[in-house]
Amino acid sequence: MAVLCLLLSAVCLFDYSNTRIPNRLIVLIFLYGVVYRYWDAGGGGLSAYLINCLLVLLILYPLFKIRAVGAGDVKLYSVTAGY
C-alpha cells in the first residue's frame, strides 16, 4: 500500500502543477493494482479488482458526460477503487 500512496502523491503533484493527470501514472496504478490483488488474493482478488474498476467507471461516466468531473478523475477513481 505504500507504493499506492507514493503513486497517488505523484498524481497530486502532476494534477496541481499541470492540471492534468498523466495516463502513464494511471496505467501504472492499474498495473500495480492488478499485480497486488493477484498476489494478495489470487484469481478471485484479481476479478474483484477488475469488477470494482468497471463498476466505478460505469457509475462515474454520466458525471463525465455532463462535465461534472474530468476524464482523468474518473480513470483515477476507477483504478483506485479495487484496493
Protein Blocks (a to p, Z undefined) as FASTA:
>chain_A
ZZmmmmmmmmmmmmmmnopacfklmmmmmmmmmmmmmmmnommlmmmmmmmmmmmmmmmm
mmmmnopacfklmmmmmmmmmZZ
